[in-house]
Amino acid sequence: MNLPTEILRLRIFGAGRTCTFARVPAFASASVPARALALALVLALSGCTGGPRFHSEAGGAEAAPPTELITEQLIAAEQQAYAARGNQDLSKLLVAHPPPYTIGRGDILSIVVWDHPELAAGGMTAATASADAAVAVAGATANAQQPGFVVDHQGRIQFPFAGLLPVEGLTEEQARALLTQKIAKYIANPNITLRVQAYRSKRVYIDGEVKSPGLQAINDIPMTLVEALNRAGGLLPTADQSRIALERGDLRYSINLRELVQKGINPGNVMLAPGDVVRVHSRDESKVFVSGEVVTPRALTMHNGRLTLNEALGETGGVSPLSGDARQIYVVRKTPERTRVFQLDARVTGSLAMAESFELRPKDVVYVAASPLANWNRHLSLLFPGALTNAVGVSTRP
């Protein structure tokens, strides 16, 4: 077997470089044993490796994003920047002592003037009024035709002797006092019972990963975020408690229940307003992708908005002991400004502790590069299919 030149140059496609092998003397077809040729080829190819490269859409290589080494200082800076971005002003949503319910348009009022059943609407008497608790269930009978006084589109009710009485925006106690004042001119010392029989004026909408999404009527029980979620049947196992969106008019709030509790804020103080839309996002919308030289590459769902680099590697079986390079563990993150690339060298002391503190973000890509030996093996297999197996077989043959 003869080699035409003493220096062999070979372009490794995919590695992005030209490998110049060591000086190899010309071989005669029968003067050099086959195992020596195989050994020379192995030693020559051992230095031909290439790392990952970024290319532009046109096909030419472009400046790669700078690689940022994962250190304790970088982790602290990332945590501080993330806290600053997610620090929304929720003061407008937090109400420690919610005000009482105020009457609105479309509500149905139950009004009883004791000892004067003729003033009851629709033949309603004191006896029927005492049984209203079983009938006036918020939401269930909101659209049902019920006896009582309906607040019209101008926020008024019509009551005997009092005429058109504006009650919109008043509490039950205020409306009772106003009605008492109006009919006191005709009835001496009127004893009046007034309360909301059906709540139909104020509503919120719950959507997403809850058991019973839909409309929730606001009643005399304060409609907090926790109350609304519980009325909707609670969160499903697929719900992401870190991504609850609240839309109020043109404003949009992102609520993280876990962070609220960590900050000492009671989620029960988040008060909803009429017309609010609450959407609970799914955990499947926040995934992290782990690929490269790991035991089981796959997409991972975050645990209520939290997943560390250490957890991502652990859930995929860790770095492959056969082909992975623990020095080259990358995290690729797309931000609105640019693409960022983080690198972790797992051989450094304390690197596993840093991996546990490095928080991943939704849509991050974790990539473990192949070791130089694995790259060499793959390149050789592409260039000379079966060459490595034959070389090993020849070199070990007696």
Order of alpha helices (4+ residues) and beta strands (2+ residues): beta-beta-alpha-beta-alpha-beta-alpha-beta-beta-beta-alpha-beta-beta-beta-alpha-beta-beta-alpha-beta-beta-beta-alpha-beta-beta-alpha-beta-alpha-alpha
